[in-house]
Amino acid sequence: MRSPSQENRNSRAIAAVVVAAALTACGAARADGRRFDCVIDPTMTVKLGSPTAGLVSEVLVERGDVVAAGQVVARLESSVEAATLELNKARAASAARVEAQAARLTLSRARMGRARELLARNSVTRDKFDEQRADMRVAEEDLAREKVELRLAELEVERSRAVLEQRTIRSPIAGVIAERKLSPGEFVHQDTFIMSVVHLDPLHVEAFLPVAMYPKIEIGETIMVAPDEPIGGSHAATVSVIDRVFDPASATFGVRLLLPNPDNRLPGGQRCKLEFDEAARERDAK
């Protein structure tokens, strides 16, 4: 049978444990007040399609490959377009007709000069002189027309090259291939895409903060971001966007931070925590 003094000691020990647990819980609650849920997303996701419909002839990348901006990632079947380009290049490269008309004009001008001298000596009729002058003008017009035709042929080369280039798919951004939708032999049209590319440097960190934090956060401010395990760690991010419209239902507002990600070390699409150092913020305010 326990003595009253022993029971009192046990009661005081239990009370101390309860108080310690309560203090720990309060401390954890205060710590949680400085940590807010967030999500790390790619800066952008681009679904690569084609401006023209056709069969995919080759896909040069696989899912997970790192690509540079402007890199060729796929091609459509383009044998007809390539042949048309070569044909137009051959036409534009030939200046024989222009050179022939230029020689004809030179001859016509020489004849015109002789006719003018003969007319001055009354050795040729006026009609014959006018006929020679008309021939010279026709030669001038023919040369101008051939020059225009040559210029049009050069423009056709540029047009054919642009049509052929449309069948070469390039990545508009540097990033990582997230999904490969089509393979060689499949048909691509305006409602489908061949693959998607995600841009991971920098990353976007999206979070919703209580409205009480609105006066305390500024554009350009550095805040630590802690990705969830297994990534872990703590990384500095910069506030880039602060929403100016609150959500009245949750009494929160949205913020976006830019998280540098050289060499794409951090993956996108993961949960994280924003860590606010209240003591440091108060020191900075002073």
Secondary structure, DSSP 8 states (H G I E B T S, - for coil): ---HHHHHHHHHHHHHHHHHHHHHHHHHHHHHTTEEEEEEEEEEEEEE--SS-EEEEEE---TT-EE-TT-EEEEE--HHHHHHHHHHHHHHH--HHHHHHHHHHHHHHHHHHHHHHHHHTT-S-HHHHHHHHHHHHHHHHHHHHHHHHHHHHHHHHHHHHHHHHHTEEE-SS-EEEEEE---TT-EE-TT--SEEEEEEEEEEEEEEEEGGGGGG--TT-EEEEEE-TTT---EEEEEEEE-SS-BTTTTEEEEEEEE--GGG-S-SSEEEEEE--HHHHHHHH-
